[in-house]
Amino acid sequence: MSRVRGEFDVVIAGGGMVGAALACALAQETPLSVAVVEAAAGPPPRREGFSIRVSAITRATEALFRNLGAWPAMVAERVSPFRSMHVWDAGSSGVLHFEAREVGEPHLGHIVENDVIVRALHARLAELPGVHLLAGTRPVAMACGPRGVTLETDGGRRVRARLVVAADGSRSWMRRRAEIAVRGWDYDQAALVTVVRSERWHGETAWQRFLPGGPLAFLPLCDHFSAIVWSLPPADAERLAALDAAALGAELEAGFESRLGAVEVVAERAVFPLRFFDAVRYVQPRLALVGDAAHTVHPLAGQGVNLGLGDAAALAEVLAEAAGRGEDPGALHVLRRYERWRRAENLAMLRAVDGFQRIFGSPLAGVRALRGLGMHLIQAAPPARRFIVRQAMGHTLHPPALARFGP
């Protein structure tokens, strides 16, 4: 990392998965000087057992982490591949099963604890010149001018940059301070998350059952462990979270039709509200939004963090090309290249996932029958299955160079 300075080409607000990945990409791929303003005092420490917050990392995101030099540290700590996906519907006879071998790939992706990802990215940041981490502080004031942006932090420090990037999450202070509106809604659902140990091995399969209250996912970790993401009406999620371990394990086993046998809850549990939104714009002069600051989506397809990391890779590529041409990284015409690229791809995925949520969340008998028929038709059509598998792995028409994989 570089020595502390007061002026940078780019300041990133937020040093989580997306912000740290963007900082690594800019430091590695561009000559730009970078600072990361992060509220946490440092990356999360290692702990006993599993963290309950995990991400389903696609092949495209894996390629990004490999190209940034962060993947080996993640593998050395803990990553869990999944080679198949199995989805079934409690409201119909519909079943879908996807295999990586259908498209000639060794696996579909990995389940990785968020803390593992952040630790690896921060370790990589520490090795890179041209980037500085301002930890344990957050922006409290922002002044934009024609030539740059000045941020003031709660520690009284002032930093100036030609471009500020908001990677500070769905409640982004930067987005609100810039008065960028969002379009979206609450799902009237919350995600209950924890970790369990099952009697039977998960078979390196990502399992998901659509229940009347919302989807229940068992995401494979090492050995017999799985991460749980159960989307439910908020009151039901809170009720289940308050149960003792034995009672919650019984509820999970019943909801999962005992596919993996008895279920033992082995970690704390937490509940998070679920929303859908998309910012009306991703950029304005001297400012760009990435990740959850720009968009959030229902977790049923596991695409949220992958979309955000795709934003980071795309923005880094746009800024690298602009630097090669001697352009100002904060100029609106430069930032709009990023917005045109990512907003179209993100909206397609956001709308698809929202559509799936509405279809599988409908209690209407006719909708249940149609979705069951649709699942049967897809399962019987190898080209359709292969298309879905490729989308789930992160194949897009215009992938960022850092996130390309396969032939």
Secondary structure, 3 states (H helix, E strand, C coil): CCCCCCEEEEEEECCCHHHHHHHHHHHHHCCCCEEEEECCCCCCCCCCCCCCCEEEEEHHHHHHHHHHCCHHHHHHHCCEEECEEEEEECCCCCEEEEEHHHHCCCCCEEEEEHHHHHHHHHHHHHHCCCEEEEECCCEEEEEECCCCEEEEECCCCEEEEEEEEECCCCCCHHHHHCCCCEEEEEEEEEEEEEEEEECCCCCCEEEEEEECCEEEEEEECCCCEEEEEEEECHHHHHHHHCCCHHHHHHHHHHHCCCCCCCEEECCCCEEEEEEEEEECCCEECCEEECHHHCEECCHHHCCHHHHHHHHHHHHHHHHHHHHHCCCCCCCHHHHHHHHHHHHHHHHHHHHHHHHHHHHHHCCCHHHHHHHHHHHHHHHCCHHHHHHHHHHHHCCCCCCCHHHCCCC
